[in-house]
Amino acid sequence: MFGLERMRALHAVATQGSVAAAAASLHVTPSGVSQQLAKLEREAGQPLLEPRGRGVRLTKAGQVLAGHAERILAQVAEAKADLELLREDVIGPLRVGAIPTTVHALLPPALATLAAQHPRLAVTLHEGEAEQTIPRVVSGDLDVAVVESWADRPTAIPPSATGTALFADVADLALPAGHRLARRRTVDLSEVDDLPWIGWTAGSGCHEWLVQVLRKQGLDPRISCTVGGYPTQLALVAGNVGAALVPRLARDRLPDGVRILTTRPALTRTIFAICRAGEEDTGAVRACLDALRKASTRFEGAGRAVS
């Protein structure tokens, strides 16, 4: 009902004591202030000003409305300040999705940085594969998704999103310690033709990647166990159940009975942070990307750094 600029003019008259002084404080002409006040009086349906000597003073209705104007302008100023803070990466919410290996290794230091530098960010973290999290970024349900893209099976980034490369990682071969190839340092994957394989749940991107890798090497993709989580996969390898391909990022401690070998060909992936196009330099998203880049530096070396 009441225009903000008209309320601003009334508040200026109430605090400055005259139309001329109000105009000077607002950097407009006195006639401009008078026009705003005349419109406000018509909206209010009551006189807001009355003559007083060579100036004006507020009527009772003007005083009541000026009090409301002061509170409204204060709330508007607070809203603008909060938006500025949002632009400066210090308030949230921030919704992040990430693949399991990065939830375990990358996200803890990144979230610690965000908590220390931007305590007014309200961060929520959701674990999920790229095929789950990227559509949620595009739809607006997530702000950032941390995903993997294998060199021989790249992850498609839709036109409405943009990706920031964080670091590179390598998957190695995990064999039971008693296997005939276990004492080697490097093996051709095609040589591993006498063991079943341990992989992620059927239908997942990781499962499809494993099948694709094995077929390229002329191997039968005989997957005997489908489980989520590389520690569980390594435990099964230690139990002589089969072989697995495990990214270095996913390995903290090897159980007894497991040997790790590099492979020919090398199996490399890049870890990306995905956000909606145009949001990478704004607000909480920028803060998140900065924190992820900082946390990624600890994974440089050992063939992981992005050149």
PEQUI-V665494 format. One line per field, one symbol per residue. ss: DSSP state (A for helix, B for strand, O for the rest). phi: phi as a letter, one per 40 degrees, with the letter a starting at -180 (. if undefined). burial: 1 if it has 16 or more other C-alpha atoms within 10 Angstrom, else 0. A space follows every 10 residues. Layout:
ss = ???
phi = ???
burial = ???
//
This chain:
ss = OOOAAAAAAA AAAAAAOOAA AAAAAAOOOA AAAAAAAAAA AAAAOOOOBB BBOOBBBBOA AAAAAAAAAA AAAAAAAAAA AAAAAAAOOO BOOBBBBBOA AAAAAOAAAA AAAAAAAOOB OOBBBBBOOA AAAAAAAAAO OOOBBBBBBB OOBOOOOOOO BBBBBBBBBB BBBBBBOOOO OOOOOBBBAA AOOOOOBBBO OOOOAAAAAA AAAAAAOOOO OOBBBBOOOA AAAAAAAAOO OOBBBBBAAA OOOOOOOBBB BBBBOOBBBB BBBBBBOOOO OOAAAAAAAA AAAAAAAAAO OOOOOOO
phi = .ccccccccc ccccccgacc ccccccgbcd cccdcccccc ccccgacbba cagcbbaccc cccccccccc cccccccccc ccccccccgb bbcbbbbacd ccdcbccdcc cccccccbcc cbcbbbcacd ccccdccccg cbcabcbbbc dcacccbcdc bbbbcbabbb cbcbbddccc bccccbbcdc ccbbbcbbac ddgccccccc dccccccgcc ccbcbbbchc dccccccccg cibabbcccc bbbccdgbbb bcbbccbbbb cbbbacdgbc bbfccccccc ccccccccbc gfgbccc
burial = 0000011111 1111000111 1110000001 0011011101 1000001110 0000011100 0110110011 0010000000 0000111011 1101111111 1111111011 1011000101 1010101111 0111111100 0111111111 0000101000 1110111111 1111111010 1100011011 0100111111 0000111011 1011001011 1010101001 1011111101 1111111111 0000001111 1110001111 1111110001 0011111111 1110110010 0001100
//
